Amino acid sequence: MIRLHEKLIVNVVASAPLESALAQLARNHRVAGYTVLDARGYGNTGPQSGALLSDSNIYFMLLVSKEQAEDVLADIQKMIESGHQLIAFVTRTEVLRDGKFSRQGDR
């Protein structure tokens, strides 16, 4: 039987200029890595076409342990409280290679 390991995906949709701040947040929490995708869509702020930096969004994903997720989300909450427009949600998932997603420095 295949052994799977429980992880959480912290998903963030934010304006593109926040990418460097989110990347720094990941490094601060020693997250093993992250994925960034360009995101377009429509929400309460209107269409996000990606045609201009001012209406460009990113989809930022971090695969983390439950403990890391709590710390990462606390810092994301601080970003929201300081006025940054972003949304965050968590998805439970399972991975095959647990060691690939260990904190930096723990490997």
C-alpha positions, 0 to 999 in steps of 0.5 A: 500500500502506498503511504501518503503524508498529510500536508496543507496547501496555503493558497493566496490570491493577491495583487502581483506587486505582493509576490516579493513580500509573500516570497519573503514570508515563505523564506522567513518560515523556512518553507521548502518552496512555493509556486506562483501563477498569474491569475485572472478573474472577477471579484468584488474589486471588478475584473482582473485582466492582467493587462496592467500591473495594477489589475494583475493578480497572482496565485501563490501556493505553499505546501506546508505542515499544520504547524507551519500553516498556522504561523504562515497564516498569522503573518498573512492575517497581519498583511490583510490587517495592514491594508493589503488586498488579498485572500487566503484559504487552506486545502488539505492534501496528501503527498507521496514524498514527505521529505521533499516538503520539509522545512529548509534546514531540516533536510 
